């Protein structure tokens, strides 16, 4: 499998430009997925810079496209109660016509959480919250009612209706490289694993860890789509295609190309031509 996606970090006030590049990707069938991120502060920029909220942005982009599978890479569990996330996911799956990939992560940006008074906690606490949240979300998206009692969440015969068209639920995408708990969560819950910007040697090692977790849980790792991010920057279309080819050579399924403003839809056309020889 050799697949391609785009990602536009919504840390921009150029909404029209982001809209244009998503529409362009929707018309180029070599790109199968399109992603935003889920942060309230921009990354690697002063917090006074713009940053659009992910669920609102993704809902608008869903209506501006018709073919691309869409998602946020990935939604931080600490931002929203998992019941809110589950209901939002079901709703967006409906309004997108069953095109949602549900990205989920434990959260990590401490300065952002502290500024808003959001509880992030230690790494161990984040992972416990994440694991509980995964169980709650899957329960709400697949069961008539969900009862759950954990350290962070308590639900009693909770409903989530209507369910979305994808059954049993939208594919769950987990992003992260934590070997002990994140990759085990991937093996248990996910249909897709994103390894961020891992280099080939590191990805190969991490995939071995994931395979071990899958073996322990009785899961076939081939059921899990894998992806790695590729920063576009000032690289040529040929250089980006070569990078993608190196990822496919080691077994990665999907290369996700990250774009930042100012957005240039023509850049996608050039990239599509360079990627064509790599298409399955």
C-alpha positions, 0 to 999 in steps of 0.5 A: 500500500502506498497512500498519500495525504495532506495536512494543514496546521490551522495556525493561520488567519488565511482561511481562504488559502486553507480552503483552496488547498483542500479543494485542490486536494479533493480534485486530485485523486492521488491524495486520499486523506486530509488532516488538521491538528487539534491545538488551541495555541499555535505550535512553534509560534508565539501564542498571540498568533492565530490558531483555528479550533479543529472541530469547527474547522474540520466541519467546514472543510467537510462541507467544502470537499466530497471525496477526501477522508478527513480527520484531525491528527490528533484530538487531545483527550484532555481538551474535551470529555470523551462523551463530547468527542464521541458525539462530535465524531458521530455528528461529523461522520454523518455530515461528511457522508462517512468520511471521518477518521477519528484521531485521538491522542493523550495530549502533550503541550503543557504551556497551552494546557496551563494557560487555559487551566486544563488538567494535563497531569504527569505522563502517567496520568495523561496515559490513564486518561487517554486509555479510559477515554478510548474505552468510553469513546468506543463504547458510546460509538458502538453500544446502545448505552455506556456505563463506565467508572474510572479514575477520570471518567464516570458514565452511567447508561449514557447515550450517543445518538445518532450513530454515524454511518461507519460501522462499528465506528469511524476508524480510530487513528492514534498518533504517538511513539510511546513504546509502553502504553501508546503503542499498546493502545494502538494495538488494542484500539486503533485502525491507524497508527501515525508515527509523527516524523519518525526517520526510517530506522526509528520507525522500523524499531517502533513498528517492531514494538507495535508488532510485539504488542499486537502479538500479546493481544492477539491482533494482526498488525496488518489490520493497522494502517501506518503513516509518517509525516513529511514536512514540505518546507522548501523541498521540491516535488521530486525531493518529497516523492523521494522521501515518500519512496524511502518510507514505503520501502520500509513498510510505511503505508501512507505519507502525509505531507504537511503544508503551512500558509501561505498556501499554494494549491498549484504546489499540490499539482506538481507534487501529484505528478511527482508521486504518480510513479509511486501510486499502487 
